[in-house]
Amino acid sequence: MNRHLLKICCLAVSILLWIQVAANRQVTRELDVPLRVTGLARGCTLAGNLLPETVRIRAGGTKLNFFLNRYFGRDLGEAIVDLDGAAPGSVVERDVAVDGRRGELVDIVVTAPVRLEFFVDRVDSIAVPVEVPVAADAPQDRVLTAPPTASPATVQLVGPSRFLPGAGRPRTDPVAIGRATGRLEIMRTVHAPRPQLWTAPREVRVTADVAEAGRRLFERVPLVPRLDSGGLRVEVFPPVANVEVRGPAAALATMADDAVVLAVAAGGFGPGAHTVRPEVRLPAACSLVALSPAEVMIVVGGRSRQP
C-alpha cells in the first residue's frame, strides 16, 4: 500500500514540476482562433458570404497556455474584422486583426486568411405562401379529405435582398398521416427555400382532415371532345371509358355518377385518326387508380385547322 502511495506522490510532483516549467517556458506555435465581425450597420447582413469560422495565427506564449488551448479549449483570443462604415450593397475588403486576450499571446501574426472580402447586403423580407407536403409513407387505408393548410398561410421570407427574387416558397416538415381519422392539428417547422434565408415565424400550425380511404369504379363515363374551333367534326372511339377512383370512402359512396369527367383534346389535330390520352377530372380529395382504356382514338373530319 505504501508503494502505491509513493507512486501517486511521485506522479503528482512530476505534474507540478511540468506545470511550473511549462508556465514559464515561451514557445511559438500556430493555432486557430474564432472569427468575429464587428461594426456591421443596423439592418445589414453578411448571410450568403463564404466566411471562415476560424483564422490561423502564429503567436508566442507559454507552453502551458498552448496545452490548455489544445486539450481543454482555453480561449486565447479571437480574430476581428471591423466593418464600420461599410454601406449596404457594397463589396469591401478588410484586414484581419487578432485580439490576444489578457496578454497571454505575444508577437501575433495572422497567417491565413490575412484579408477578407465581404458583400454587405440589406436585410429585406417578402410575404410568401407556405407549402405543406404530405409524407410519402401514408397508410393505404387513410386519405386526406382536402390538402393540409398552414396557419398562418403566409410567412415572411427574410434575408439578404439579393437572394429574395425567385427564391420560391418555404415548405414545412412533411405531415404524416396516422391511423386515426378526424382533424389533425400539429406544429411544423418552416424551412426557407434557400440556406441564406430564414422565415418569420419559424413554425406554423398545420391542420388536416383524415378519413378512411375507399375505391369506386365509375363505369361507362362519356368521353367529351374539347375543341378550339367549331369548324371540326370529331368522333371518339370508344365513346365511353371506365374510371377507378380512390378517395374518402364516405364521399365516394354518395358521389353522383357524373362527378367524374373525361375530356379529349381534339383542337390541335387535322383530319384523320389520332390516338390520345383522355384528361381525367376528379372531385376534390380523389385520385385516379385506373383508366380503361388508357388511350382512345379520335377521328377528325371537316376542314383542317388553319396554321
N, C-alpha and C positions, 0 to 999 in steps of 0.2 A: 504493500500500500504506500509506503514511504517513497518507493522507487517511482511509482506513478505520479505522486505529488511533486517529486523533484522534476520529472519531465514536464509537467504542466507549468511549473515555475520557470523553467528554462525557456519554454516556448513564449511565455508572457514577457520575459525580459528581452528575448530576441525581437519580439514585435515592437516593444517600446523603443529599443535601440534603433530598429529600422525606421520607425516613425520619426525619431529625432533626427536621424541623418537625412531622411527624405524631406523633412520640413525645412532643412537648411541648404540642401543641395539644389543649385539652379541648373535647369536644363532648358533646351529649346525643342519644342515639339510642334507638330501640326495637329489641329483639331477642327471640328465643325461646330459652329455656333449658330443659333437660330437667327433668321432674318426678320426684322420688324420695320415696317414702313410708317413714317410719321409725316405730319403736315398735310395730309390729304384734305382738300377743301370739302366743306359740307355739301352733301348732295352728289358727290362724285364716288366712283368705284373703280377698282382695279380688276374686277372679275373679268375673266377672259384672257388675262395676261399669263404667260407661262413663266412663273417666278419660282426660283429655288426655295425650298424650305430652310435650307442651311447654307452657310458660306464657309469656305475653307480658309483658315488663317494660320500663320506661323507666328509663334509668340514664345517668350521666355517666362518661366515661372518655376516654382518649386516642384520637385518630383512628386511630393505628396499631393499637391493640388491636381496635377495631371492624373494621378492614380485615382483620386476620388471622383474626378470628372468622368473617367472612362468606365469605372466599375460601379459607381454609386450615383452617377448623374448629377454631380455637383455643378452648379451654374457658375461659369467663369466669365460670362458676358454675352453680348449679342451684337449682331451686325445691324446697322441702322442706315436707312436711306431716307433722306428728308425731301419730301415733295412740296414743300412750302412754295406757293406761287404758281404751281402748275395749273393751267386753266383747263376746264372741261373740253374734250375733243382734241387735245394736243398730245403730241408724242414728245416725251422728254427723256433725256439721259442724265443719270445722276451717279456720282461715285458712291461706293460702299465704304462706310466708316464702321469702326468697331468700338463698342463701349466695354473696356476691361474693368469689370466691377470690382470695387473695393481695392483697387490697385494690386490685384493678385497676379496680373499679367503685365509684362513689360516688353518693349521692342516689338509691338504688334504690327504685323504686315499682312494685308489681305492678299491672298494668292489666287482665289477663283470663286466667283467672278469679281473683278475689281470695279466694274461699271455695269449698270443695268439700264435697259430701255423700258419705258412704261408708256402704255396708251391710257391716258386718263379720260374716262368716259363719264357721262352724266347718267345718274340713276333715273330711269323712267318706268312707266307702267302702262298697261292696257288691260281692258276688261275682256276676258276670253271665256267662252263656254267650256264646261268640264265634261269630258267623256268618261263614261263608266263602263269598262269592259266586263264581260262575264267570263268566269273561269271555264276552261275547256273541258274539265272533267265533271261536268254537271251530270247528276243521275238521269238515266234514260226515262224514268217514270215521273219526272218532275219537269215543269216548264214555267217560264215567266209569262204572266198574262200581259205584260207590257214592258218595254225597255226600262231598266232601272234609272232612277232620277237622282240627282245630287241637289243638296240644299246647303249653301246657295248654289244655284245653277251656273253662275259665273263667278270667277275669281280674278283677282288682279295678278297678271303676269309681270313680275318685277325684275329689273336687271339693267345691264348696260344698254343704252338706247340702240346701239348698232346691231344687237342680237335680237331685237324685238320684231322687226318686219319679217313676215313669213315664218315665224317661229313654229306655228302650228298650235294645236290645242293641248292643254295639260290633261293627263289621264290619272285616274285613281288606281289603287291596287284592285285587281280583279275581284268581283263579287262571286263568292262560292255559294251555289245553290245546295242547301242541305236536304235532308229527307222530310223536314216539316213543311206544311203548307200554311198559307196565310201571308200576312205582311211581315217583311224582314226589314229591320232598321239597324244599321251599323255605321260606325265611323270608319272612314277610309282616308289614308294619306294621299295627297295630291302630288304628282310628280311633274315637274316642268319638262317641256319638250326638248330643252337644251340644258347642258350642265352649267352654263354660265348664268342661268336664270333661276328664279325661285317664285313661289306663289304665296299670295296672302288672301285667305288663310291657308295654312298648311294642311288642314284636314277639313273634310265636308261630311255631312250626314247623307248616307245613301239609303234610299227606300226602294224596295222591290216587292212585288206580289207574286208568290209562288203557288202553283196549282198542280193537281195531278194531271199527267200527260195522257193523251189518248190519240187514237188514229181513226180516220174515217175515209172511206172510199166514195168519191163523187163520180158517179157513172154517167156516161154519155153527156158530157159537158160540151155545148156547142162551141165550135171554133169560128170566131168572128174576124173577118178580114179588116185590116186597118189600112186605108188608102190615103195618099196625099192628094189625089186628084179624082174628080168624079168621072174622068174620061176613060177609066179602065173597067173591065168586066172580069171579076175574079171568082173562081170556084175552088173550094178546099176539099181535098180527099185524104183521109176520111173526114166527113163534116163534124164528127164528134170525137172526144177522147175521154179516157178515164184518168182521174187525178186522185192520188192518195195523199192525204194531208195529216200532219202532226200538229197538235195544239192542245189547249186546255180541254180536258175531257168534257166538262160540263158545257162549255161553249160550243163544242163540236156537236154535241147531242141535239142542241136546239137550233143549229145553224140552218138557214134556208138553202135549198139546193142551188140557187143562183148566186150564192155568196162567192163561189169560185168562178173566175172569168178567164177564158183563154182567148188571146188576141194573136192574130197573124199579120205581121207587117208585110204588105204587098206593094207599097207605093214605089219602091226603088227598082222594080223588075219590069222588063219589057215583055212582049207577048211570048208565050211558051210555057213550059212546065218547069217548076223550080221546087227544090226541097228546102224547107225552112224549119226552124225550131220555134214552136209557139211560145209566146210570152204568157207566163202564169201570174195572175194577180190574185193574191190570197188575203183573207181578212187579217187584221192585226193579231199578233202573237202566234200566228200559224207559220209553218214551214213546209216546203214541198218534200215528200218522201219519194214518190214515183209518178211519172207521167207516161201513159201508154196510149198511142205511140209517142216516142220522144221526138220524132220528126214527122212532118206531114208534107204533102205535095200541094202546091197551088198552081192552077192553070190560069194564066193571064191572057185575056183576049181584048179586042178593041184596039184603039190606036195606042201606040207606044208613048212612053213618057218623053217629052221634049227635052233635049240637053240644055 
